[in-house]
Amino acid sequence: MSADLAITNGTIVDADGIRRADLRIENGVVVEVGEKLDGDTVIDADGLVVSPGFVDLHSHLREPGDEEAETIQTGSRGAALGGFTACVVMPNTNPAIDSLAVVQQVLDAASDALCEIVPAAAMTIARAGEQLAPMAELVRAGVRIFTDDGTGLQNARLMRTALEYAGGLNHLTDGFDVVLAQHGEVESLAAGGVMHEGEWSSVLGMPGQPAEAEELMVMRDIALARLTGGRVHFQHVSTRGSVSMIRAAKEAGLAITAEATTHHFTLDHSACQTYDPAFKVHPPLRTEDDIAAVKVGLLDGTIDAIATDHAPHTRQAKERPFLSAPPGMLGLETAFAVANTELGADIEQLVRLLSVNPAYIAGIDDRHGGRIEAGRPANLTVLDLDEEWTVTGAAMASRSTNTPYEGRTVRGRVRHTFWNGDHVVDMGEATR
């Protein structure tokens, strides 16, 4: 990293909108934004976009416990290559992130990461859905998001208690409302389902998960947010009904936010007709009607963020038959390009969905997202909106290769990523 670096001739897109400006970085901080700036090192960004680094609200980096599929180091390299300067990592590790000791283990493993690693903690001990994790203790240690991701909290009474308890912790967070993030899935309806319940599950003879398994959980937690005044974030929203309910809840003034993944607005359940486990994911790929609703929700602000739900699995695991293969897809390196290609959003909307809004939701907008201005940490990405490239899992930084976009041509490439001024991606290549 140069102590004095300038990015010139670029188009800055941030929380303030679009403007042409140069910027200068020293010692990890943006020190000047203006015209005709210079530095010891100069990156000419003519024709490129300079934005705040992306923030992923939903990454599975598998460490501790499943390092054969991914590590924090390899996952963070993929994140940096995808333009991400922060990843909120999910607690469904082994052991689960439900204590100070495991939070510290994750942070220690992140010492050589290429982006900031932000641990989310489990809502319940061991994600078992029976007893709340020590939330106050974890909040004092810096945790701001709690989720039993992978398993929605089934017990409505316990979810109410969690919301009420979390609502009393903002004195520990300088007023930030602790977020409870919910995996929307009623187990009694979803159990045994390996894809969306619909015409294709019938044709293929595979057990399905109905849309109602997600929608009943969303409905319940909107009601609990209304009852408690608590803050709920809905993960990987995938159905038209969920989008409609979230829209109505926001219009009613409830403290609701939501995310959607790229695969839930680009791939439908017909992809499963090949019986390729690369297309197995939870929640499952839905219908074209659901895809259209998720896109509208992202474009009109009902859904606040694009998240990756990056879920690596070893080749051996993903090569099992569809019924027994684990669900999950890679997403960190492809999220921007797939969204830029498929969503129909302009670059200002994409920056809000990938950077500004998720940074705010995660409570890290003091250093990610927001404005590119003097005094802010240099967490930035430089984007080519027009470069086309072909996705291949074997070329990714991940230890795994399970991308659903294998062989697809996409538009938009990350040229540079800076994390705290460290030039972690240079001309599309990771620097370490």
Beta strands, then each sheet from edge to edge (+ up, - down):
strand 1: 5-14
strand 2: 17-26
strand 3: 29-34
strand 4: 41-44
strand 5: 49-52
strand 6: 54-59
strand 7: 84-89
strand 8: 116-119
strand 9: 145-146
strand 10: 179-182
strand 11: 195-196
strand 12: 208-209
strand 13: 232-234
strand 14: 256-261
strand 15: 305-307
strand 16: 380-390
strand 17: 409-419
strand 18: 422-426
strand 19: 429-430
sheet 1: 3+ 2- 1+ 4+
sheet 2: 3+ 2- 1+ 5+ 16- 17+ 18- 19+
sheet 3: 6+ 7+ 8+
sheet 4: 9+ 10+ 13+ 14+ 15+
sheet 5: 11+ 12+
end
